[in-house]
Amino acid sequence: MQWLFGRSVGNVDLTSWHQRPYTPGVELGPRPHDNRDNHERVVAQERPGPPQAIARRLADAILRFDVFPPTLATPIVARTPVEVGDVVGLRYRFVPGIDLVFAARVYDRFDEVVGDQWRCGFRYRTLVGHPECGEETFTVEKNLTTGAITVALRSWSRPESWLARIAYPIVRRLQLQAGRSALGHLQTLI
């Protein structure tokens, strides 16, 4: 985690994050008492069948990591669309005048049909230095039979840094707020 103070709006360099391994234990998956979140919302309706303009627009936003409202967080990516192996960062507005920067590595990207569901998005896992240990999936899904389009953020996590453990109730509240805010932001993009 990196702290940024003042009104610094320059580009944040993720170079040091590229060398970092995954958070220890993240590859083992969630433990029994870890947080598990499933934020999802039906945001639109298209004609049944393959994804059309709305679903594709949402997929493009997710693959460029434009998932959080700009008033809350700014994505930091080296390229778009994101690819497996990319390090993606987030500049989170913690309190006025103080931003936090943390990063994760994309380990899966998908654009596929499973049964009667099309889905597109990616998954990432946290890196050493992230305040949490966990992984998150960002996805847009379309029911090919009904045409309903859903955006979703699904994750598991646990506090990793001493600060996240000490301030757990606050960190958890902010984490849940970010997930809900992302759904609202993605809905505005349609």
C-alpha positions as CSV (number, residue, x, y, z in Angstrom):
1,M,0.0,0.0,0.0
2,Q,1.2,3.5,-0.9
3,W,0.0,6.7,0.8
4,L,-0.3,9.8,-1.3
5,F,-0.7,13.1,0.5
6,G,-1.9,16.5,-0.8
7,R,-3.3,17.2,-4.2
8,S,-0.8,15.2,-6.1
9,V,-2.6,14.2,-9.3
10,G,0.4,12.9,-11.3
11,N,0.5,9.4,-12.6
12,V,1.2,6.6,-10.1
13,D,3.9,4.3,-11.1
14,L,3.2,0.6,-10.5
15,T,6.7,-0.6,-11.4
16,S,7.5,-1.8,-7.8
17,W,4.2,-3.8,-7.8
18,H,5.2,-5.8,-10.9
19,Q,8.0,-7.4,-8.9
20,R,5.8,-8.4,-6.0
21,P,4.4,-11.9,-5.5
22,Y,0.9,-12.7,-4.7
23,T,-0.1,-12.2,-1.0
24,P,1.0,-15.4,0.8
25,G,-1.9,-17.9,1.0
26,V,-4.1,-16.2,-1.6
27,E,-3.7,-19.1,-4.0
28,L,-5.2,-21.4,-1.4
29,G,-8.5,-19.7,-1.5
30,P,-10.8,-18.4,1.2
31,R,-10.7,-19.6,4.8
32,P,-13.9,-20.4,6.8
33,H,-14.1,-16.9,8.4
34,D,-13.0,-14.8,5.4
35,N,-15.4,-12.2,4.0
36,R,-17.3,-13.3,1.0
37,D,-19.1,-10.7,-1.0
38,N,-21.5,-11.0,-3.9
39,H,-22.5,-7.6,-5.2
40,E,-24.7,-8.0,-8.3
41,R,-27.4,-6.0,-10.0
42,V,-29.6,-6.5,-13.1
43,V,-28.9,-3.2,-15.0
44,A,-30.5,-3.6,-18.4
45,Q,-32.4,-5.8,-20.8
46,E,-31.4,-6.6,-24.4
47,R,-33.1,-8.9,-26.9
48,P,-32.4,-12.5,-26.1
49,G,-29.4,-14.0,-27.9
50,P,-25.8,-13.0,-28.1
51,P,-24.5,-9.8,-26.3
52,Q,-25.4,-6.6,-28.1
53,A,-24.5,-2.9,-27.6
54,I,-25.3,-2.6,-23.9
55,A,-23.6,-5.8,-22.8
56,R,-20.5,-5.1,-24.9
57,R,-20.2,-1.5,-23.6
58,L,-20.2,-2.9,-20.0
59,A,-17.7,-5.6,-20.9
60,D,-15.4,-2.9,-22.4
61,A,-15.7,-0.8,-19.2
62,I,-14.8,-3.8,-17.0
63,L,-11.9,-4.8,-19.2
64,R,-10.4,-1.3,-18.9
65,F,-11.0,-1.5,-15.1
66,D,-13.5,1.4,-15.2
67,V,-15.6,-0.2,-12.4
68,F,-15.6,2.3,-9.6
69,P,-17.0,5.9,-9.6
70,P,-14.2,8.4,-10.2
71,T,-15.1,10.2,-7.0
72,L,-14.1,7.1,-5.1
73,A,-11.2,5.5,-6.9
74,T,-9.1,5.9,-10.1
75,P,-7.9,2.8,-12.0
76,I,-4.2,2.5,-12.8
77,V,-3.6,0.2,-15.8
78,A,-0.7,-0.1,-18.2
79,R,-3.0,-1.2,-21.1
80,T,-6.5,-1.9,-22.0
81,P,-8.1,-4.2,-22.2
82,V,-6.4,-5.9,-19.2
83,E,-4.8,-9.2,-19.9
84,V,-3.7,-12.2,-17.7
85,G,-0.5,-11.2,-15.9
86,D,-1.2,-7.5,-15.8
87,V,-0.9,-5.6,-12.6
88,V,-3.8,-3.3,-12.0
89,G,-3.8,-0.6,-9.4
90,L,-6.4,1.5,-7.6
91,R,-6.0,4.9,-6.3
92,Y,-8.6,5.1,-3.5
93,R,-9.7,8.4,-2.1
94,F,-9.4,7.5,1.6
95,V,-10.1,10.9,3.1
96,P,-9.7,14.5,1.7
97,G,-6.1,15.0,1.0
98,I,-5.0,11.4,1.5
99,D,-5.2,8.7,-1.2
100,L,-4.2,5.0,-0.9
101,V,-2.7,3.1,-3.8
102,F,-2.7,-0.7,-3.9
103,A,-2.5,-3.3,-6.6
104,A,-3.4,-6.8,-7.7
105,R,-2.5,-9.1,-10.6
106,V,-5.0,-10.4,-13.2
107,Y,-4.9,-14.2,-13.2
108,D,-8.0,-14.9,-15.3
109,R,-9.9,-13.2,-18.1
110,F,-12.9,-14.6,-19.8
111,D,-15.5,-13.9,-22.6
112,E,-17.5,-17.1,-22.8
113,V,-20.9,-18.8,-22.9
114,V,-21.7,-21.3,-20.2
115,G,-25.1,-22.9,-20.6
116,D,-27.6,-20.0,-21.3
117,Q,-25.3,-17.4,-19.8
118,W,-22.7,-15.2,-21.5
119,R,-20.1,-13.6,-19.3
120,C,-17.1,-11.3,-19.8
121,G,-14.6,-10.0,-17.2
122,F,-11.6,-10.8,-15.2
123,R,-10.3,-12.0,-11.8
124,Y,-7.4,-10.7,-9.8
125,R,-5.5,-11.7,-6.7
126,T,-3.9,-9.3,-4.2
127,L,-0.1,-8.7,-4.1
128,V,2.2,-8.4,-1.2
129,G,1.6,-4.9,0.2
130,H,-2.1,-4.8,-0.4
131,P,-4.0,-4.2,2.8
132,E,-6.2,-7.3,2.1
133,C,-5.5,-10.8,1.1
134,G,-8.1,-12.1,-1.4
135,E,-9.4,-12.1,-4.9
136,E,-12.1,-10.4,-6.8
137,T,-14.1,-11.1,-10.0
138,F,-15.5,-8.3,-12.1
139,T,-18.1,-9.5,-14.6
140,V,-21.0,-8.6,-16.9
141,E,-23.4,-11.4,-17.6
142,K,-26.2,-11.8,-20.0
143,N,-28.9,-14.4,-19.8
144,L,-29.2,-15.5,-23.5
145,T,-32.8,-16.7,-23.0
146,T,-34.2,-13.7,-21.2
147,G,-31.8,-10.9,-22.3
148,A,-31.3,-9.7,-18.7
149,I,-27.9,-8.1,-18.2
150,T,-26.2,-8.3,-14.7
151,V,-23.1,-6.7,-13.5
152,A,-21.3,-8.4,-10.6
153,L,-18.4,-8.1,-8.2
154,R,-17.7,-11.3,-6.3
155,S,-14.9,-11.6,-3.9
156,W,-13.4,-13.1,-0.8
157,S,-10.9,-11.3,1.5
158,R,-9.4,-11.0,4.9
159,P,-7.3,-8.2,6.4
160,E,-3.6,-8.6,5.6
161,S,-1.9,-5.5,6.9
162,W,-1.7,-4.4,10.5
163,L,-3.7,-1.3,9.6
164,A,-6.5,-3.3,8.0
165,R,-6.7,-5.5,11.1
166,I,-6.7,-2.6,13.6
167,A,-9.3,-0.6,11.6
168,Y,-11.3,-3.7,10.5
169,P,-14.8,-2.2,11.1
170,I,-14.0,0.9,9.1
171,V,-12.1,-1.0,6.3
172,R,-14.9,-3.5,6.0
173,R,-17.5,-0.7,5.7
174,L,-15.4,1.0,3.0
175,Q,-15.0,-2.3,1.2
176,L,-18.7,-2.9,1.1
177,Q,-19.4,0.7,0.0
178,A,-16.9,0.3,-2.8
179,G,-18.7,-2.8,-4.1
180,R,-22.1,-1.2,-4.0
181,S,-20.8,2.0,-5.6
182,A,-19.2,0.0,-8.5
183,L,-22.6,-1.5,-9.4
184,G,-24.1,2.0,-9.5
185,H,-21.2,3.3,-11.6
186,L,-21.4,0.5,-14.1
187,Q,-25.2,1.1,-14.4
188,T,-24.5,4.7,-15.3
189,L,-22.3,3.6,-18.2
190,I,-25.2,2.2,-20.1
